[in-house]
Amino acid sequence: MQSMHFYSSKAVCLISFAIIALLLCLSFNAEAGDLSAILAEVEQNTPALKAARAETAVRKAAVRHAKGQYFGEVDAMAEDSRYNADRLINPMSYPPDLKSKLFDKNQFGYGITAHVPLDINGRITAIVNAAEKQMKAALASQSDVRLTLLHGAASLYHSLEGVKAMEDALKKQIQALTAHIKVATASIKAGRTALVEKLRIVADKEAVKGKLADLYGREQGIRAKLAALMGTASFSDVVIPVHNPPLNTVEPVDNIMNRPDIHALQFKKKAADADVKAAVSERLPGLNLNGSWIQNQGFNGEGDDTWALSIQVKMPLWDGGSRKAAVARAEAGSSAVRYQLTTLKNQARAELNAAKADASAAKTSYTATTASVDAARETARIQTDRFARGRVSAADLVDAEAALAGARSDRALALTYWWQAEDRIRHAVGLEPIAYKRP
């Protein structure tokens, strides 16, 4: 029996240890896991990303359409001609076969026509090149939309974590004030404390409740914005305040050229250059190959079939300046994209430097506020003991509790800003949020 009791006690200890370890793991990983699942839902359901994917599909179809111009066109045709007088049924085979119905008012023909452009001026090649670059720009823009949505959702979630942490700080302050009210009540009965001291604590407790109500309203606003990004009617998941600093990213964080929005403009610049070549090619000679096969029939005639093959050379001479204006427009468009790309690079560098500065400041602030929380907690403990012995007033006690709640709120805000700043660094170099794990 003693042996069984020993083993059962050991098993209980092992199970308890496993449960505690599991809870600790969950507490450390709840934020990353929950946020990663939310970001995956954002990526799957957000209408804005679906629209970007549809735009990419449009550009892919445009590439297929442009490449189709290399192969020309083959069409089936049928023609019914009605005249007010007899006409020769065309064609007439050689040697002439003079039938009774060689001429007729009503004539009908059917056959096949073909048109193949020979791209000697490079127009089709330039159009295809422009379409391919626009498709790649659309893919990069889709990645930029996705990245912006993920970081927007992550920032909202971290803000929600910060609000929840501030709510917890105020709730702890309310709990402490409630306990102080009980102490003050007992002290009043013992004749050591005046009633006004208790009223001061009660008034401060009600004021904290008002602050807590304001935070609840802010929380609902953040939840509504997060639900909109997720493509759902509401977001009511339980959010646990984060207590750990963000992990340092292992990817290089200085290369802004990995940003998808920069890639998109780079491809748009190449597409604009191809548009210039296409516009210039319109001013050069063109060459087309045309062919046809037609079966001609007349009224009660046996009909005849013919085929034709022709090569057409086209030399632009005068168009009122239209082609020249098209070249100027394409060149201006290329210059505009080039300036936009330069502006975006400068903006990206500024965003990266600002995010790094914010992360450094948030890290320093978090370290300082953590020390402030420890100091404020000890001060509140001392003031509580002194109040219980009647050595300090309720004003001193309330001030100590308010200082502790403020320190906890400051620490929560600093931690929130730190997470958001680290994510902004990643966004500035084209990386996903820290907490996102691809499904």
Secondary structure, DSSP 4 states (H G I P E B T S, - for coil): -HHHHHHHHHHHHHHHHHHHHHHHHHHHHHHHHHHHHHHHHHHHH-HHHHHHHHHHHHHHHHHHHHHGGGG-EEEEEEEEEEEEEEEE-S---SS----TTSEEEEEEEEEEEEEEEE-SSSHHHHHHHHHHHHHHHHHHHHHHHHHHHHHHHHHHHHHHHHHHHHHHHHHHHHHHHHHHHHHHHHHHHHTSS-HHHHHHHHHHHHHHHHHHHHHHHHHHHHHHHHHHHHTSS------PPP-SPPPPP-S----GGG-HHHHHHHHHHHHHHHHHHHHHHTTS-EEEEEEEEEEEEETT---EEEEEEEEEEE-----TTHHHHHHHHHHHHHHHHHHHHHHHHHHHHHHHHHHHHHHHHHHHHHHHHHHHHHHHHHHHHHHHHHHHTTSS-HHHHHHHHHHHHHHHHHHHHHHHHHHHHHHHHHHHTT---TT----
